[in-house]
Amino acid sequence: MNLEKFLVVAGVPGVHKLVASRSNGLVIEDRNEGRTRFVPVRQQQVTPLATVAVYTDTDEGTIPLVDVFRKMLDQLEAIPPVGPDATSTEFREYFSKILPEHDRDRVHINDIKKCIKWFTFMREKGIFEEAEREAAATAESTANVETEEEKKTDNQ
């Protein structure tokens, strides 16, 4: 799963896809409104999801958000996410089942809520399937380029 082109914008609900970048901002696809819009980076904080990680008690210290989402998807049937109106204890219990090694001191309830909110939004809007398709297409094009380079090397 490749989340490189997906980002969140402070003050704008949901997860958005990067369409283009300019020197003064970004053009994003707003999944809530179904249109593209310009976001000035000097006025709004933009965070690519590929750069987000969750603190853990492991030797690495963090786990990328994409891996957390993958765990949530894998366990979706057995352990569905809690609703937005759940208690803090329910949020912590759910996240402890999904990611038992998360650092309970540094991962706050608001972080867990945000993670679940993004996950739910992305699942409802089909973003995970889109990210999987893009990752497969990228892998296929990389394999094709490598095959062509090998053919050129063999012919020389």
BALOBA-1460 file (C-alpha; in Angstrom, 3 decimals):
// residues 156
<rec num="1" residu="m" x="0.000" y="0.000" z="0.000"/>
<rec num="2" residu="n" x="1.417" y="3.358" z="-1.025"/>
<rec num="3" residu="l" x="0.160" y="6.435" z="0.841"/>
<rec num="4" residu="e" x="2.739" y="8.848" z="-0.626"/>
<rec num="5" residu="k" x="0.123" y="10.950" z="-2.452"/>
<rec num="6" residu="f" x="-2.412" y="11.034" z="0.374"/>
<rec num="7" residu="l" x="-2.364" y="13.800" z="2.962"/>
<rec num="8" residu="v" x="-4.319" y="15.546" z="5.658"/>
<rec num="9" residu="v" x="-4.786" y="19.295" z="5.872"/>
<rec num="10" residu="a" x="-5.325" y="21.066" z="9.184"/>
<rec num="11" residu="g" x="-8.803" y="22.558" z="9.308"/>
<rec num="12" residu="v" x="-10.079" y="20.538" z="6.330"/>
<rec num="13" residu="p" x="-11.761" y="17.261" z="7.322"/>
<rec num="14" residu="g" x="-10.832" y="13.988" z="5.674"/>
<rec num="15" residu="v" x="-7.912" y="12.563" z="3.752"/>
<rec num="16" residu="h" x="-7.010" y="14.141" z="0.420"/>
<rec num="17" residu="k" x="-5.018" y="13.136" z="-2.633"/>
<rec num="18" residu="l" x="-2.215" y="15.309" z="-3.966"/>
<rec num="19" residu="v" x="-2.965" y="16.280" z="-7.587"/>
<rec num="20" residu="a" x="-0.194" y="18.818" z="-8.205"/>
<rec num="21" residu="s" x="2.210" y="21.006" z="-6.316"/>
<rec num="22" residu="r" x="3.019" y="24.643" z="-6.911"/>
<rec num="23" residu="s" x="5.619" y="26.903" z="-5.387"/>
<rec num="24" residu="n" x="3.027" y="28.488" z="-3.066"/>
<rec num="25" residu="g" x="0.802" y="25.502" z="-2.308"/>
<rec num="26" residu="l" x="-0.816" y="22.272" z="-3.345"/>
<rec num="27" residu="v" x="-3.717" y="21.257" z="-5.535"/>
<rec num="28" residu="i" x="-5.602" y="18.490" z="-3.742"/>
<rec num="29" residu="e" x="-8.551" y="16.288" z="-4.548"/>
<rec num="30" residu="d" x="-11.096" y="16.862" z="-1.788"/>
<rec num="31" residu="r" x="-12.892" y="13.538" z="-1.269"/>
<rec num="32" residu="n" x="-15.654" y="15.110" z="0.845"/>
<rec num="33" residu="e" x="-16.697" y="17.672" z="-1.744"/>
<rec num="34" residu="g" x="-15.657" y="15.673" z="-4.805"/>
<rec num="35" residu="r" x="-13.616" y="18.473" z="-6.361"/>
<rec num="36" residu="t" x="-10.079" y="19.760" z="-6.538"/>
<rec num="37" residu="r" x="-8.980" y="22.775" z="-4.561"/>
<rec num="38" residu="f" x="-5.868" y="24.820" z="-3.914"/>
<rec num="39" residu="v" x="-4.324" y="24.780" z="-0.433"/>
<rec num="40" residu="p" x="-1.738" y="27.473" z="0.362"/>
<rec num="41" residu="v" x="1.021" y="25.843" z="2.408"/>
<rec num="42" residu="r" x="1.876" y="29.079" z="4.183"/>
<rec num="43" residu="q" x="-1.593" y="29.265" z="5.710"/>
<rec num="44" residu="q" x="-2.431" y="25.613" z="6.358"/>
<rec num="45" residu="q" x="-0.432" y="22.742" z="7.766"/>
<rec num="46" residu="v" x="-0.251" y="19.803" z="5.361"/>
<rec num="47" residu="t" x="0.900" y="16.355" z="6.515"/>
<rec num="48" residu="p" x="1.549" y="13.492" z="4.089"/>
<rec num="49" residu="l" x="0.284" y="10.236" z="5.619"/>
<rec num="50" residu="a" x="3.436" y="8.444" z="4.488"/>
<rec num="51" residu="t" x="5.423" y="10.547" z="6.989"/>
<rec num="52" residu="v" x="3.216" y="9.736" z="9.998"/>
<rec num="53" residu="a" x="4.307" y="7.050" z="12.461"/>
<rec num="54" residu="v" x="3.080" y="5.709" z="15.790"/>
<rec num="55" residu="y" x="5.414" y="5.449" z="18.798"/>
<rec num="56" residu="t" x="6.118" y="1.893" z="19.949"/>
<rec num="57" residu="d" x="8.027" y="0.154" z="22.720"/>
<rec num="58" residu="t" x="10.094" y="-1.789" z="20.165"/>
<rec num="59" residu="d" x="13.753" y="-1.277" z="19.230"/>
<rec num="60" residu="e" x="12.724" y="0.759" z="16.159"/>
<rec num="61" residu="g" x="10.750" y="3.202" z="18.316"/>
<rec num="62" residu="t" x="8.017" y="3.836" z="15.752"/>
<rec num="63" residu="i" x="5.857" y="2.026" z="13.217"/>
<rec num="64" residu="p" x="4.692" y="3.732" z="9.997"/>
<rec num="65" residu="l" x="1.003" y="4.593" z="9.829"/>
<rec num="66" residu="v" x="0.639" y="2.504" z="6.679"/>
<rec num="67" residu="d" x="1.616" y="-0.587" z="8.702"/>
<rec num="68" residu="v" x="-0.913" y="0.307" z="11.408"/>
<rec num="69" residu="f" x="-3.608" y="0.679" z="8.739"/>
<rec num="70" residu="r" x="-2.586" y="-2.679" z="7.257"/>
<rec num="71" residu="k" x="-2.996" y="-4.304" z="10.694"/>
<rec num="72" residu="m" x="-6.383" y="-2.634" z="11.102"/>
<rec num="73" residu="l" x="-7.477" y="-3.927" z="7.676"/>
<rec num="74" residu="d" x="-6.217" y="-7.439" z="8.403"/>
<rec num="75" residu="q" x="-8.141" y="-7.585" z="11.679"/>
<rec num="76" residu="l" x="-11.217" y="-5.673" z="10.481"/>
<rec num="77" residu="e" x="-13.579" y="-8.666" z="10.637"/>
<rec num="78" residu="a" x="-12.403" y="-9.927" z="14.025"/>
<rec num="79" residu="i" x="-11.842" y="-6.538" z="15.669"/>
<rec num="80" residu="p" x="-13.908" y="-3.727" z="14.099"/>
<rec num="81" residu="p" x="-12.885" y="-0.132" z="14.946"/>
<rec num="82" residu="v" x="-14.727" y="1.562" z="17.769"/>
<rec num="83" residu="g" x="-17.141" y="4.364" z="16.942"/>
<rec num="84" residu="p" x="-16.319" y="8.072" z="17.257"/>
<rec num="85" residu="d" x="-18.450" y="8.360" z="20.405"/>
<rec num="86" residu="a" x="-16.575" y="5.608" z="22.297"/>
<rec num="87" residu="t" x="-14.932" y="6.252" z="25.651"/>
<rec num="88" residu="s" x="-11.214" y="6.790" z="26.103"/>
<rec num="89" residu="t" x="-10.924" y="3.326" z="27.639"/>
<rec num="90" residu="e" x="-12.602" y="1.729" z="24.598"/>
<rec num="91" residu="f" x="-10.257" y="3.581" z="22.228"/>
<rec num="92" residu="r" x="-7.201" y="2.432" z="24.193"/>
<rec num="93" residu="e" x="-8.468" y="-1.172" z="24.393"/>
<rec num="94" residu="y" x="-9.107" y="-1.306" z="20.650"/>
<rec num="95" residu="f" x="-5.700" y="0.130" z="19.795"/>
<rec num="96" residu="s" x="-4.021" y="-2.243" z="22.265"/>
<rec num="97" residu="k" x="-5.578" y="-5.182" z="20.412"/>
<rec num="98" residu="i" x="-4.458" y="-3.854" z="17.006"/>
<rec num="99" residu="l" x="-1.027" y="-2.613" z="18.059"/>
<rec num="100" residu="p" x="-0.128" y="-4.066" z="21.472"/>
<rec num="101" residu="e" x="3.402" y="-2.654" z="21.304"/>
<rec num="102" residu="h" x="2.292" y="1.003" z="21.040"/>
<rec num="103" residu="d" x="3.821" y="3.342" z="23.612"/>
<rec num="104" residu="r" x="1.005" y="4.112" z="26.036"/>
<rec num="105" residu="d" x="2.811" y="7.172" z="27.409"/>
<rec num="106" residu="r" x="3.424" y="8.919" z="24.085"/>
<rec num="107" residu="v" x="0.400" y="7.768" z="22.047"/>
<rec num="108" residu="h" x="-2.481" y="9.839" z="23.357"/>
<rec num="109" residu="i" x="-6.193" y="9.142" z="23.018"/>
<rec num="110" residu="n" x="-6.535" y="11.992" z="20.498"/>
<rec num="111" residu="d" x="-3.869" y="10.316" z="18.339"/>
<rec num="112" residu="i" x="-5.810" y="7.045" z="18.444"/>
<rec num="113" residu="k" x="-9.071" y="8.839" z="17.610"/>
<rec num="114" residu="k" x="-7.406" y="10.561" z="14.659"/>
<rec num="115" residu="c" x="-5.944" y="7.285" z="13.406"/>
<rec num="116" residu="i" x="-9.343" y="5.540" z="13.586"/>
<rec num="117" residu="k" x="-11.070" y="8.527" z="11.986"/>
<rec num="118" residu="w" x="-8.619" y="8.535" z="9.050"/>
<rec num="119" residu="f" x="-8.896" y="4.761" z="8.700"/>
<rec num="120" residu="t" x="-12.699" y="4.846" z="8.625"/>
<rec num="121" residu="f" x="-12.765" y="7.732" z="6.129"/>
<rec num="122" residu="m" x="-10.245" y="6.036" z="3.853"/>
<rec num="123" residu="r" x="-12.120" y="2.739" z="3.939"/>
<rec num="124" residu="e" x="-15.463" y="4.409" z="3.158"/>
<rec num="125" residu="k" x="-13.993" y="6.399" z="0.236"/>
<rec num="126" residu="g" x="-12.089" y="3.433" z="-1.269"/>
<rec num="127" residu="i" x="-8.687" y="5.033" z="-0.726"/>
<rec num="128" residu="f" x="-7.039" y="1.800" z="0.418"/>
<rec num="129" residu="e" x="-8.032" y="0.038" z="-2.801"/>
<rec num="130" residu="e" x="-6.792" y="3.009" z="-4.825"/>
<rec num="131" residu="a" x="-3.463" y="3.022" z="-2.949"/>
<rec num="132" residu="e" x="-3.066" y="-0.724" z="-3.575"/>
<rec num="133" residu="r" x="-3.747" y="-0.271" z="-7.312"/>
<rec num="134" residu="e" x="-1.206" y="2.559" z="-7.537"/>
<rec num="135" residu="a" x="1.410" y="0.522" z="-5.676"/>
<rec num="136" residu="a" x="0.828" y="-2.442" z="-8.022"/>
<rec num="137" residu="a" x="1.049" y="-0.192" z="-11.095"/>
<rec num="138" residu="t" x="4.283" y="1.354" z="-9.817"/>
<rec num="139" residu="a" x="5.777" y="-2.078" z="-9.123"/>
<rec num="140" residu="e" x="4.741" y="-3.282" z="-12.588"/>
<rec num="141" residu="s" x="6.251" y="-0.271" z="-14.360"/>
<rec num="142" residu="t" x="9.467" y="-0.656" z="-12.358"/>
<rec num="143" residu="a" x="9.641" y="-4.333" z="-13.337"/>
<rec num="144" residu="n" x="9.083" y="-3.415" z="-17.005"/>
<rec num="145" residu="v" x="11.885" y="-0.833" z="-16.912"/>
<rec num="146" residu="e" x="14.253" y="-3.336" z="-15.292"/>
<rec num="147" residu="t" x="13.386" y="-5.956" z="-17.933"/>
<rec num="148" residu="e" x="14.062" y="-3.477" z="-20.743"/>
<rec num="149" residu="e" x="17.406" y="-2.516" z="-19.180"/>
<rec num="150" residu="e" x="18.382" y="-6.181" z="-18.918"/>
<rec num="151" residu="k" x="17.528" y="-6.719" z="-22.589"/>
<rec num="152" residu="k" x="19.681" y="-3.740" z="-23.569"/>
<rec num="153" residu="t" x="22.557" y="-5.068" z="-21.447"/>
<rec num="154" residu="d" x="22.235" y="-8.551" z="-22.997"/>
<rec num="155" residu="n" x="22.259" y="-7.119" z="-26.552"/>
<rec num="156" residu="q" x="25.472" y="-5.201" z="-25.986"/>
